[in-house]
Structure formats: C-alpha cells, structure tokens
Amino acid sequence: MTKQDKEIIDSKAGVIIRAGLISAVVGGLMLYGPKGEKNRRLIKTWAIKAKADLIDEVEKMKNVSEDRYHLAIGRVIRKYGRMKNVSEAEAVKLGRELRRHWQSVISEVGKNKK
C-alpha cells in the first residue's frame, strides 16, 4: 500500500469508501452467500435498518478492529432486539450472521485484524 493509498483510507472519503465496502460485503454475503435464498426470504425492514446502523457505527470508528466491530454489532442488535416487531431469536440470528462476516469485512477495508 502506498503512502497516498493510506492517506485516502485515513481520510473522510476513506471512511465513506470503507462503509460502502462493508455494506456491500455484508449485504452480498447475507443475500447471495450459501444461505442466501433462505436469508432473502427472512429479511425484514428492521434487519436492513440494523445493518445501516452498524455501518454508521463502523464509520465512526477511528480504527476498525474485530473487538470494536463485535461491540458495534452488540449495540445494534440490543437496540433492535427491544423492538416489539422483532423477536429475540431473529435479533440473535442477525447478530451471529454479522459476526461471521468479520474476515470478509476486514479484507475489504484493507485493515489488519487486531
């Protein structure tokens, strides 16, 4: 990675690019991965909003690490798990699914796992 590439990644534009990549990876894996057909049938509006909130959380991170990524997932899942139209089982399932994608997310944002 060149110095110029690092500067771009560290800039605000880099944060937006990382968020877009994370969104694409997580969304793509959820919808078109090995369990994609089943996931497409199960996805609800709240899950899409939860993923958007996760992206917002990651955007705010100065350094993306696995621990911080998992903590962000926990915060988002707790928030949506308290909603009346979301069962606890659905929230837990989405949380597990998002956690499984750490390796894909980190490879897309070009950061080393911490």
Backbone atoms as SQL, in Angstrom:
CREATE TABLE atoms (id INTEGER PRIMARY KEY, chain TEXT, resi INTEGER, resn TEXT, atom TEXT, x REAL, y REAL, z REAL);
INSERT INTO atoms VALUES
  (1, 'A', 1, 'MET', 'N', 0.850, -1.165, 0.000),
  (2, 'A', 1, 'MET', 'CA', 0.000, 0.000, 0.000),
  (3, 'A', 1, 'MET', 'C', 0.902, 1.237, 0.000),
  (4, 'A', 2, 'THR', 'N', 0.617, 2.133, -0.889),
  (5, 'A', 2, 'THR', 'CA', 1.430, 3.337, -0.983),
  (6, 'A', 2, 'THR', 'C', 1.002, 4.351, 0.067),
  (7, 'A', 3, 'LYS', 'N', 1.844, 5.347, 0.264),
  (8, 'A', 3, 'LYS', 'CA', 1.538, 6.407, 1.228),
  (9, 'A', 3, 'LYS', 'C', 0.255, 7.129, 0.822),
  (10, 'A', 4, 'GLN', 'N', 0.098, 7.350, -0.484),
  (11, 'A', 4, 'GLN', 'CA', -1.100, 8.033, -0.978),
  (12, 'A', 4, 'GLN', 'C', -2.353, 7.185, -0.708),
  (13, 'A', 5, 'ASP', 'N', -2.252, 5.877, -0.899),
  (14, 'A', 5, 'ASP', 'CA', -3.379, 4.993, -0.605),
  (15, 'A', 5, 'ASP', 'C', -3.756, 5.072, 0.867),
  (16, 'A', 6, 'LYS', 'N', -2.751, 5.079, 1.741),
  (17, 'A', 6, 'LYS', 'CA', -3.006, 5.163, 3.178),
  (18, 'A', 6, 'LYS', 'C', -3.682, 6.475, 3.535),
  (19, 'A', 7, 'GLU', 'N', -3.244, 7.568, 2.919),
  (20, 'A', 7, 'GLU', 'CA', -3.857, 8.870, 3.188),
  (21, 'A', 7, 'GLU', 'C', -5.323, 8.872, 2.778),
  (22, 'A', 8, 'ILE', 'N', -5.624, 8.236, 1.654),
  (23, 'A', 8, 'ILE', 'CA', -7.017, 8.172, 1.195),
  (24, 'A', 8, 'ILE', 'C', -7.854, 7.364, 2.174),
  (25, 'A', 9, 'ILE', 'N', -7.327, 6.225, 2.599),
  (26, 'A', 9, 'ILE', 'CA', -8.059, 5.374, 3.528),
  (27, 'A', 9, 'ILE', 'C', -8.292, 6.089, 4.854),
  (28, 'A', 10, 'ASP', 'N', -7.308, 6.874, 5.308),
  (29, 'A', 10, 'ASP', 'CA', -7.428, 7.573, 6.573),
  (30, 'A', 10, 'ASP', 'C', -8.306, 8.813, 6.476),
  (31, 'A', 11, 'SER', 'N', -8.583, 9.284, 5.290),
  (32, 'A', 11, 'SER', 'CA', -9.383, 10.494, 5.130),
  (33, 'A', 11, 'SER', 'C', -10.865, 10.191, 5.319),
  (34, 'A', 12, 'LYS', 'N', -11.647, 11.239, 5.350),
  (35, 'A', 12, 'LYS', 'CA', -13.090, 11.091, 5.488),
  (36, 'A', 12, 'LYS', 'C', -13.660, 10.309, 4.311),
  (37, 'A', 13, 'ALA', 'N', -13.130, 10.578, 3.128),
  (38, 'A', 13, 'ALA', 'CA', -13.575, 9.833, 1.948),
  (39, 'A', 13, 'ALA', 'C', -13.277, 8.352, 2.138),
  (40, 'A', 14, 'GLY', 'N', -12.150, 8.050, 2.760),
  (41, 'A', 14, 'GLY', 'CA', -11.799, 6.665, 3.031),
  (42, 'A', 14, 'GLY', 'C', -12.811, 5.994, 3.935),
  (43, 'A', 15, 'VAL', 'N', -13.311, 6.736, 4.916),
  (44, 'A', 15, 'VAL', 'CA', -14.319, 6.198, 5.822),
  (45, 'A', 15, 'VAL', 'C', -15.584, 5.859, 5.042),
  (46, 'A', 16, 'ILE', 'N', -15.966, 6.751, 4.153),
  (47, 'A', 16, 'ILE', 'CA', -17.160, 6.513, 3.349),
  (48, 'A', 16, 'ILE', 'C', -16.953, 5.304, 2.439),
  (49, 'A', 17, 'ILE', 'N', -15.781, 5.209, 1.842),
  (50, 'A', 17, 'ILE', 'CA', -15.473, 4.073, 0.978),
  (51, 'A', 17, 'ILE', 'C', -15.515, 2.773, 1.775),
  (52, 'A', 18, 'ARG', 'N', -14.893, 2.773, 2.964),
  (53, 'A', 18, 'ARG', 'CA', -14.912, 1.570, 3.814),
  (54, 'A', 18, 'ARG', 'C', -16.342, 1.180, 4.163),
  (55, 'A', 19, 'ALA', 'N', -17.160, 2.170, 4.507),
  (56, 'A', 19, 'ALA', 'CA', -18.552, 1.883, 4.875),
  (57, 'A', 19, 'ALA', 'C', -19.293, 1.260, 3.699),
  (58, 'A', 20, 'GLY', 'N', -19.048, 1.791, 2.519),
  (59, 'A', 20, 'GLY', 'CA', -19.681, 1.230, 1.330),
  (60, 'A', 20, 'GLY', 'C', -19.244, -0.195, 1.068),
  (61, 'A', 21, 'LEU', 'N', -17.955, -0.438, 1.251),
  (62, 'A', 21, 'LEU', 'CA', -17.435, -1.792, 1.050),
  (63, 'A', 21, 'LEU', 'C', -18.004, -2.753, 2.078),
  (64, 'A', 22, 'ILE', 'N', -18.069, -2.305, 3.325),
  (65, 'A', 22, 'ILE', 'CA', -18.630, -3.149, 4.380),
  (66, 'A', 22, 'ILE', 'C', -20.074, -3.484, 4.059),
  (67, 'A', 23, 'SER', 'N', -20.807, -2.475, 3.652),
  (68, 'A', 23, 'SER', 'CA', -22.210, -2.682, 3.306),
  (69, 'A', 23, 'SER', 'C', -22.344, -3.694, 2.174),
  (70, 'A', 24, 'ALA', 'N', -21.526, -3.539, 1.157),
  (71, 'A', 24, 'ALA', 'CA', -21.581, -4.441, 0.007),
  (72, 'A', 24, 'ALA', 'C', -21.233, -5.868, 0.402),
  (73, 'A', 25, 'VAL', 'N', -20.180, -6.016, 1.205),
  (74, 'A', 25, 'VAL', 'CA', -19.751, -7.356, 1.614),
  (75, 'A', 25, 'VAL', 'C', -20.812, -8.021, 2.482),
  (76, 'A', 26, 'VAL', 'N', -21.236, -7.318, 3.517),
  (77, 'A', 26, 'VAL', 'CA', -22.215, -7.910, 4.433),
  (78, 'A', 26, 'VAL', 'C', -23.520, -8.191, 3.698),
  (79, 'A', 27, 'GLY', 'N', -23.988, -7.216, 2.941),
  (80, 'A', 27, 'GLY', 'CA', -25.231, -7.415, 2.200),
  (81, 'A', 27, 'GLY', 'C', -25.121, -8.533, 1.183),
  (82, 'A', 28, 'GLY', 'N', -24.022, -8.557, 0.456),
  (83, 'A', 28, 'GLY', 'CA', -23.828, -9.597, -0.547),
  (84, 'A', 28, 'GLY', 'C', -23.776, -10.981, 0.053),
  (85, 'A', 29, 'LEU', 'N', -23.045, -11.121, 1.130),
  (86, 'A', 29, 'LEU', 'CA', -22.939, -12.429, 1.774),
  (87, 'A', 29, 'LEU', 'C', -24.274, -12.870, 2.370),
  (88, 'A', 30, 'MET', 'N', -24.983, -11.917, 2.954),
  (89, 'A', 30, 'MET', 'CA', -26.278, -12.258, 3.546),
  (90, 'A', 30, 'MET', 'C', -27.277, -12.680, 2.473),
  (91, 'A', 31, 'LEU', 'N', -27.262, -11.998, 1.329),
  (92, 'A', 31, 'LEU', 'CA', -28.275, -12.259, 0.309),
  (93, 'A', 31, 'LEU', 'C', -27.875, -13.313, -0.713),
  (94, 'A', 32, 'TYR', 'N', -26.575, -13.443, -0.973),
  (95, 'A', 32, 'TYR', 'CA', -26.155, -14.326, -2.064),
  (96, 'A', 32, 'TYR', 'C', -25.150, -15.382, -1.639),
  (97, 'A', 33, 'GLY', 'N', -24.871, -15.463, -0.354),
  (98, 'A', 33, 'GLY', 'CA', -23.957, -16.476, 0.160),
  (99, 'A', 33, 'GLY', 'C', -24.625, -17.841, 0.183),
  (100, 'A', 34, 'PRO', 'N', -24.008, -18.782, 0.891),
  (101, 'A', 34, 'PRO', 'CA', -24.511, -20.152, 0.928),
  (102, 'A', 34, 'PRO', 'C', -25.968, -20.267, 1.394),
  (103, 'A', 35, 'LYS', 'N', -26.388, -19.384, 2.282),
  (104, 'A', 35, 'LYS', 'CA', -27.765, -19.418, 2.790),
  (105, 'A', 35, 'LYS', 'C', -28.571, -18.242, 2.242),
  (106, 'A', 36, 'GLY', 'N', -28.147, -17.715, 1.117),
  (107, 'A', 36, 'GLY', 'CA', -28.739, -16.507, 0.562),
  (108, 'A', 36, 'GLY', 'C', -30.221, -16.599, 0.268),
  (109, 'A', 37, 'GLU', 'N', -30.647, -17.695, -0.335),
  (110, 'A', 37, 'GLU', 'CA', -32.068, -17.809, -0.685),
  (111, 'A', 37, 'GLU', 'C', -32.938, -17.766, 0.564),
  (112, 'A', 38, 'LYS', 'N', -32.522, -18.506, 1.579),
  (113, 'A', 38, 'LYS', 'CA', -33.272, -18.515, 2.834),
  (114, 'A', 38, 'LYS', 'C', -33.246, -17.128, 3.474),
  (115, 'A', 39, 'ASN', 'N', -32.072, -16.490, 3.476),
  (116, 'A', 39, 'ASN', 'CA', -31.954, -15.156, 4.075),
  (117, 'A', 39, 'ASN', 'C', -32.815, -14.133, 3.349),
  (118, 'A', 40, 'ARG', 'N', -32.875, -14.209, 2.035),
  (119, 'A', 40, 'ARG', 'CA', -33.690, -13.252, 1.281),
  (120, 'A', 40, 'ARG', 'C', -35.156, -13.357, 1.687),
  (121, 'A', 41, 'ARG', 'N', -35.603, -14.561, 1.975),
  (122, 'A', 41, 'ARG', 'CA', -36.999, -14.735, 2.401),
  (123, 'A', 41, 'ARG', 'C', -37.226, -14.207, 3.811),
  (124, 'A', 42, 'LEU', 'N', -36.193, -14.241, 4.633),
  (125, 'A', 42, 'LEU', 'CA', -36.357, -13.872, 6.040),
  (126, 'A', 42, 'LEU', 'C', -36.075, -12.406, 6.347),
  (127, 'A', 43, 'ILE', 'N', -35.396, -11.730, 5.437),
  (128, 'A', 43, 'ILE', 'CA', -35.007, -10.342, 5.724),
  (129, 'A', 43, 'ILE', 'C', -36.241, -9.467, 5.876),
  (130, 'A', 44, 'LYS', 'N', -36.183, -8.645, 6.882),
  (131, 'A', 44, 'LYS', 'CA', -37.265, -7.710, 7.153),
  (132, 'A', 44, 'LYS', 'C', -36.674, -6.306, 7.196),
  (133, 'A', 45, 'THR', 'N', -37.533, -5.344, 7.166),
  (134, 'A', 45, 'THR', 'CA', -37.107, -3.949, 7.176),
  (135, 'A', 45, 'THR', 'C', -36.185, -3.648, 8.358),
  (136, 'A', 46, 'TRP', 'N', -36.490, -4.190, 9.527),
  (137, 'A', 46, 'TRP', 'CA', -35.671, -3.880, 10.696),
  (138, 'A', 46, 'TRP', 'C', -34.243, -4.354, 10.502),
  (139, 'A', 47, 'ALA', 'N', -34.066, -5.469, 9.827),
  (140, 'A', 47, 'ALA', 'CA', -32.717, -6.002, 9.629),
  (141, 'A', 47, 'ALA', 'C', -31.907, -5.090, 8.723),
  (142, 'A', 48, 'ILE', 'N', -32.547, -4.546, 7.729),
  (143, 'A', 48, 'ILE', 'CA', -31.865, -3.614, 6.828),
  (144, 'A', 48, 'ILE', 'C', -31.472, -2.353, 7.586),
  (145, 'A', 49, 'LYS', 'N', -32.386, -1.857, 8.434),
  (146, 'A', 49, 'LYS', 'CA', -32.077, -0.673, 9.243),
  (147, 'A', 49, 'LYS', 'C', -30.951, -0.975, 10.236),
  (148, 'A', 50, 'ALA', 'N', -30.958, -2.172, 10.788),
  (149, 'A', 50, 'ALA', 'CA', -29.901, -2.556, 11.732),
  (150, 'A', 50, 'ALA', 'C', -28.546, -2.575, 11.035),
  (151, 'A', 51, 'LYS', 'N', -28.495, -3.087, 9.820),
  (152, 'A', 51, 'LYS', 'CA', -27.239, -3.114, 9.068),
  (153, 'A', 51, 'LYS', 'C', -26.766, -1.702, 8.770),
  (154, 'A', 52, 'ALA', 'N', -27.697, -0.817, 8.442),
  (155, 'A', 52, 'ALA', 'CA', -27.335, 0.583, 8.197),
  (156, 'A', 52, 'ALA', 'C', -26.770, 1.216, 9.468),
  (157, 'A', 53, 'ASP', 'N', -27.376, 0.899, 10.614),
  (158, 'A', 53, 'ASP', 'CA', -26.854, 1.411, 11.885),
  (159, 'A', 53, 'ASP', 'C', -25.455, 0.865, 12.168),
  (160, 'A', 54, 'LEU', 'N', -25.224, -0.391, 11.820),
  (161, 'A', 54, 'LEU', 'CA', -23.896, -0.975, 12.003),
  (162, 'A', 54, 'LEU', 'C', -22.873, -0.239, 11.141),
  (163, 'A', 55, 'ILE', 'N', -23.241, 0.060, 9.921),
  (164, 'A', 55, 'ILE', 'CA', -22.341, 0.802, 9.037),
  (165, 'A', 55, 'ILE', 'C', -22.029, 2.163, 9.645),
  (166, 'A', 56, 'ASP', 'N', -23.046, 2.835, 10.188),
  (167, 'A', 56, 'ASP', 'CA', -22.815, 4.124, 10.850),
  (168, 'A', 56, 'ASP', 'C', -21.841, 3.978, 12.008),
  (169, 'A', 57, 'GLU', 'N', -22.010, 2.918, 12.791),
  (170, 'A', 57, 'GLU', 'CA', -21.109, 2.671, 13.927),
  (171, 'A', 57, 'GLU', 'C', -19.673, 2.479, 13.436),
  (172, 'A', 58, 'VAL', 'N', -19.502, 1.693, 12.379),
  (173, 'A', 58, 'VAL', 'CA', -18.160, 1.430, 11.853),
  (174, 'A', 58, 'VAL', 'C', -17.550, 2.709, 11.280),
  (175, 'A', 59, 'GLU', 'N', -18.370, 3.525, 10.634),
  (176, 'A', 59, 'GLU', 'CA', -17.877, 4.798, 10.086),
  (177, 'A', 59, 'GLU', 'C', -17.287, 5.685, 11.180),
  (178, 'A', 60, 'LYS', 'N', -17.863, 5.640, 12.352),
  (179, 'A', 60, 'LYS', 'CA', -17.417, 6.482, 13.464),
  (180, 'A', 60, 'LYS', 'C', -16.109, 5.987, 14.089),
  (181, 'A', 61, 'MET', 'N', -15.744, 4.746, 13.816),
  (182, 'A', 61, 'MET', 'CA', -14.533, 4.171, 14.400),
  (183, 'A', 61, 'MET', 'C', -13.294, 4.760, 13.749),
  (184, 'A', 62, 'LYS', 'N', -12.363, 5.185, 14.605),
  (185, 'A', 62, 'LYS', 'CA', -11.097, 5.671, 14.080),
  (186, 'A', 62, 'LYS', 'C', -10.268, 4.500, 13.554),
  (187, 'A', 63, 'ASN', 'N', -10.245, 3.432, 14.315),
  (188, 'A', 63, 'ASN', 'CA', -9.555, 2.198, 13.909),
  (189, 'A', 63, 'ASN', 'C', -10.555, 1.060, 14.000),
  (190, 'A', 64, 'VAL', 'N', -10.713, 0.332, 12.913),
  (191, 'A', 64, 'VAL', 'CA', -11.633, -0.795, 12.894),
  (192, 'A', 64, 'VAL', 'C', -10.880, -2.029, 13.375),
  (193, 'A', 65, 'SER', 'N', -11.402, -2.648, 14.410),
  (194, 'A', 65, 'SER', 'CA', -10.820, -3.891, 14.920),
  (195, 'A', 65, 'SER', 'C', -11.957, -4.889, 15.108),
  (196, 'A', 66, 'GLU', 'N', -11.595, -6.140, 15.242),
  (197, 'A', 66, 'GLU', 'CA', -12.616, -7.167, 15.427),
  (198, 'A', 66, 'GLU', 'C', -13.423, -6.921, 16.694),
  (199, 'A', 67, 'ASP', 'N', -12.732, -6.580, 17.786),
  (200, 'A', 67, 'ASP', 'CA', -13.448, -6.319, 19.040),
  (201, 'A', 67, 'ASP', 'C', -14.430, -5.169, 18.894),
  (202, 'A', 68, 'ARG', 'N', -13.991, -4.085, 18.283),
  (203, 'A', 68, 'ARG', 'CA', -14.878, -2.932, 18.099),
  (204, 'A', 68, 'ARG', 'C', -16.037, -3.260, 17.165),
  (205, 'A', 69, 'TYR', 'N', -15.756, -4.030, 16.130),
  (206, 'A', 69, 'TYR', 'CA', -16.799, -4.453, 15.198),
  (207, 'A', 69, 'TYR', 'C', -17.851, -5.281, 15.943),
  (208, 'A', 70, 'HIS', 'N', -17.406, -6.212, 16.773),
  (209, 'A', 70, 'HIS', 'CA', -18.334, -7.059, 17.522),
  (210, 'A', 70, 'HIS', 'C', -19.106, -6.254, 18.562),
  (211, 'A', 71, 'LEU', 'N', -18.461, -5.305, 19.206),
  (212, 'A', 71, 'LEU', 'CA', -19.169, -4.443, 20.161),
  (213, 'A', 71, 'LEU', 'C', -20.242, -3.622, 19.453),
  (214, 'A', 72, 'ALA', 'N', -19.919, -3.122, 18.269),
  (215, 'A', 72, 'ALA', 'CA', -20.897, -2.351, 17.492),
  (216, 'A', 72, 'ALA', 'C', -22.090, -3.231, 17.122),
  (217, 'A', 73, 'ILE', 'N', -21.828, -4.461, 16.733),
  (218, 'A', 73, 'ILE', 'CA', -22.919, -5.393, 16.421),
  (219, 'A', 73, 'ILE', 'C', -23.792, -5.584, 17.656),
  (220, 'A', 74, 'GLY', 'N', -23.164, -5.768, 18.804),
  (221, 'A', 74, 'GLY', 'CA', -23.918, -5.954, 20.046),
  (222, 'A', 74, 'GLY', 'C', -24.831, -4.781, 20.355),
  (223, 'A', 75, 'ARG', 'N', -24.312, -3.565, 20.195),
  (224, 'A', 75, 'ARG', 'CA', -25.127, -2.369, 20.451),
  (225, 'A', 75, 'ARG', 'C', -26.322, -2.310, 19.504),
  (226, 'A', 76, 'VAL', 'N', -26.076, -2.575, 18.244),
  (227, 'A', 76, 'VAL', 'CA', -27.147, -2.502, 17.244),
  (228, 'A', 76, 'VAL', 'C', -28.191, -3.591, 17.494),
  (229, 'A', 77, 'ILE', 'N', -27.749, -4.799, 17.745),
  (230, 'A', 77, 'ILE', 'CA', -28.678, -5.912, 17.958),
  (231, 'A', 77, 'ILE', 'C', -29.506, -5.695, 19.224),
  (232, 'A', 78, 'ARG', 'N', -28.894, -5.172, 20.282),
  (233, 'A', 78, 'ARG', 'CA', -29.660, -4.866, 21.509),
  (234, 'A', 78, 'ARG', 'C', -30.756, -3.850, 21.213),
  (235, 'A', 79, 'LYS', 'N', -30.411, -2.833, 20.451),
  (236, 'A', 79, 'LYS', 'CA', -31.383, -1.793, 20.105),
  (237, 'A', 79, 'LYS', 'C', -32.579, -2.390, 19.366),
  (238, 'A', 80, 'TYR', 'N', -32.313, -3.178, 18.344),
  (239, 'A', 80, 'TYR', 'CA', -33.401, -3.732, 17.547),
  (240, 'A', 80, 'TYR', 'C', -34.077, -4.915, 18.228),
  (241, 'A', 81, 'GLY', 'N', -33.374, -5.604, 19.085),
  (242, 'A', 81, 'GLY', 'CA', -33.960, -6.723, 19.811),
  (243, 'A', 81, 'GLY', 'C', -35.033, -6.300, 20.798),
  (244, 'A', 82, 'ARG', 'N', -35.029, -5.015, 21.181),
  (245, 'A', 82, 'ARG', 'CA', -36.048, -4.497, 22.108),
  (246, 'A', 82, 'ARG', 'C', -37.317, -4.035, 21.391),
  (247, 'A', 83, 'MET', 'N', -37.301, -4.032, 20.084),
  (248, 'A', 83, 'MET', 'CA', -38.479, -3.584, 19.335),
  (249, 'A', 83, 'MET', 'C', -39.565, -4.644, 19.401),
  (250, 'A', 84, 'LYS', 'N', -40.818, -4.194, 19.400),
  (251, 'A', 84, 'LYS', 'CA', -41.925, -5.136, 19.566),
  (252, 'A', 84, 'LYS', 'C', -42.115, -6.078, 18.381),
  (253, 'A', 85, 'ASN', 'N', -41.703, -5.645, 17.170),
  (254, 'A', 85, 'ASN', 'CA', -41.916, -6.496, 15.998),
  (255, 'A', 85, 'ASN', 'C', -40.705, -7.369, 15.667),
  (256, 'A', 86, 'VAL', 'N', -39.716, -7.394, 16.563),
  (257, 'A', 86, 'VAL', 'CA', -38.517, -8.196, 16.344),
  (258, 'A', 86, 'VAL', 'C', -38.399, -9.204, 17.476),
  (259, 'A', 87, 'SER', 'N', -38.373, -10.469, 17.131),
  (260, 'A', 87, 'SER', 'CA', -38.210, -11.473, 18.175),
  (261, 'A', 87, 'SER', 'C', -36.742, -11.533, 18.599),
  (262, 'A', 88, 'GLU', 'N', -36.527, -11.982, 19.804),
  (263, 'A', 88, 'GLU', 'CA', -35.162, -12.127, 20.302),
  (264, 'A', 88, 'GLU', 'C', -34.372, -13.102, 19.429),
  (265, 'A', 89, 'ALA', 'N', -35.032, -14.148, 18.988),
  (266, 'A', 89, 'ALA', 'CA', -34.370, -15.144, 18.141),
  (267, 'A', 89, 'ALA', 'C', -33.913, -14.527, 16.817),
  (268, 'A', 90, 'GLU', 'N', -34.743, -13.666, 16.227),
  (269, 'A', 90, 'GLU', 'CA', -34.372, -13.007, 14.976),
  (270, 'A', 90, 'GLU', 'C', -33.163, -12.093, 15.178),
  (271, 'A', 91, 'ALA', 'N', -33.175, -11.346, 16.275),
  (272, 'A', 91, 'ALA', 'CA', -32.073, -10.433, 16.560),
  (273, 'A', 91, 'ALA', 'C', -30.774, -11.203, 16.784),
  (274, 'A', 92, 'VAL', 'N', -30.846, -12.274, 17.544),
  (275, 'A', 92, 'VAL', 'CA', -29.664, -13.097, 17.809),
  (276, 'A', 92, 'VAL', 'C', -29.136, -13.692, 16.503),
  (277, 'A', 93, 'LYS', 'N', -30.040, -14.153, 15.660),
  (278, 'A', 93, 'LYS', 'CA', -29.637, -14.750, 14.384),
  (279, 'A', 93, 'LYS', 'C', -28.915, -13.730, 13.505),
  (280, 'A', 94, 'LEU', 'N', -29.446, -12.512, 13.424),
  (281, 'A', 94, 'LEU', 'CA', -28.782, -11.478, 12.633),
  (282, 'A', 94, 'LEU', 'C', -27.418, -11.149, 13.223),
  (283, 'A', 95, 'GLY', 'N', -27.332, -11.064, 14.547),
  (284, 'A', 95, 'GLY', 'CA', -26.051, -10.789, 15.193),
  (285, 'A', 95, 'GLY', 'C', -25.015, -11.847, 14.873),
  (286, 'A', 96, 'ARG', 'N', -25.415, -13.102, 14.938),
  (287, 'A', 96, 'ARG', 'CA', -24.490, -14.198, 14.604),
  (288, 'A', 96, 'ARG', 'C', -24.024, -14.099, 13.157),
  (289, 'A', 97, 'GLU', 'N', -24.955, -13.822, 12.287),
  (290, 'A', 97, 'GLU', 'CA', -24.630, -13.724, 10.865),
  (291, 'A', 97, 'GLU', 'C', -23.642, -12.584, 10.612),
  (292, 'A', 98, 'LEU', 'N', -23.877, -11.435, 11.213),
  (293, 'A', 98, 'LEU', 'CA', -22.969, -10.296, 11.034),
  (294, 'A', 98, 'LEU', 'C', -21.586, -10.593, 11.598),
  (295, 'A', 99, 'ARG', 'N', -21.529, -11.268, 12.723),
  (296, 'A', 99, 'ARG', 'CA', -20.234, -11.596, 13.334),
  (297, 'A', 99, 'ARG', 'C', -19.414, -12.539, 12.456),
  (298, 'A', 100, 'ARG', 'N', -20.087, -13.433, 11.748),
  (299, 'A', 100, 'ARG', 'CA', -19.388, -14.379, 10.874),
  (300, 'A', 100, 'ARG', 'C', -18.672, -13.691, 9.714),
  (301, 'A', 101, 'HIS', 'N', -19.045, -12.483, 9.406),
  (302, 'A', 101, 'HIS', 'CA', -18.501, -11.812, 8.237),
  (303, 'A', 101, 'HIS', 'C', -17.286, -10.937, 8.539),
  (304, 'A', 102, 'TRP', 'N', -16.736, -11.013, 9.731),
  (305, 'A', 102, 'TRP', 'CA', -15.591, -10.185, 10.085),
  (306, 'A', 102, 'TRP', 'C', -14.440, -10.331, 9.093),
  (307, 'A', 103, 'GLN', 'N', -14.068, -11.544, 8.772),
  (308, 'A', 103, 'GLN', 'CA', -12.928, -11.750, 7.870),
  (309, 'A', 103, 'GLN', 'C', -13.177, -11.103, 6.508),
  (310, 'A', 104, 'SER', 'N', -14.362, -11.225, 5.997),
  (311, 'A', 104, 'SER', 'CA', -14.684, -10.609, 4.708),
  (312, 'A', 104, 'SER', 'C', -14.669, -9.090, 4.812),
  (313, 'A', 105, 'VAL', 'N', -15.208, -8.579, 5.886),
  (314, 'A', 105, 'VAL', 'CA', -15.246, -7.126, 6.082),
  (315, 'A', 105, 'VAL', 'C', -13.830, -6.577, 6.177),
  (316, 'A', 106, 'ILE', 'N', -13.002, -7.176, 6.987),
  (317, 'A', 106, 'ILE', 'CA', -11.664, -6.659, 7.199),
  (318, 'A', 106, 'ILE', 'C', -10.831, -6.754, 5.922),
  (319, 'A', 107, 'SER', 'N', -11.021, -7.799, 5.150),
  (320, 'A', 107, 'SER', 'CA', -10.267, -7.893, 3.911),
  (321, 'A', 107, 'SER', 'C', -10.693, -6.813, 2.914),
  (322, 'A', 108, 'GLU', 'N', -11.944, -6.427, 2.949),
  (323, 'A', 108, 'GLU', 'CA', -12.440, -5.395, 2.054),
  (324, 'A', 108, 'GLU', 'C', -11.979, -4.005, 2.474),
  (325, 'A', 109, 'VAL', 'N', -11.863, -3.732, 3.726),
  (326, 'A', 109, 'VAL', 'CA', -11.431, -2.399, 4.153),
  (327, 'A', 109, 'VAL', 'C', -9.922, -2.279, 4.189),
  (328, 'A', 110, 'GLY', 'N', -9.220, -3.361, 3.940),
  (329, 'A', 110, 'GLY', 'CA', -7.763, -3.305, 3.847),
  (330, 'A', 110, 'GLY', 'C', -7.066, -3.072, 5.178),
  (331, 'A', 111, 'LYS', 'N', -7.718, -3.453, 6.257),
  (332, 'A', 111, 'LYS', 'CA', -7.118, -3.307, 7.586),
  (333, 'A', 111, 'LYS', 'C', -6.676, -4.675, 8.094),
  (334, 'A', 112, 'ASN', 'N', -5.709, -4.677, 8.978),
  (335, 'A', 112, 'ASN', 'CA', -5.278, -5.922, 9.603),
  (336, 'A', 112, 'ASN', 'C', -6.153, -6.208, 10.802),
  (337, 'A', 113, 'LYS', 'N', -6.452, -7.474, 11.011),
  (338, 'A', 113, 'LYS', 'CA', -7.236, -7.889, 12.156),
  (339, 'A', 113, 'LYS', 'C', -6.455, -7.561, 13.422),
  (340, 'A', 114, 'LYS', 'N', -7.122, -6.914, 14.369),
  (341, 'A', 114, 'LYS', 'CA', -6.464, -6.510, 15.623),
  (342, 'A', 114, 'LYS', 'C', -6.935, -7.375, 16.761);
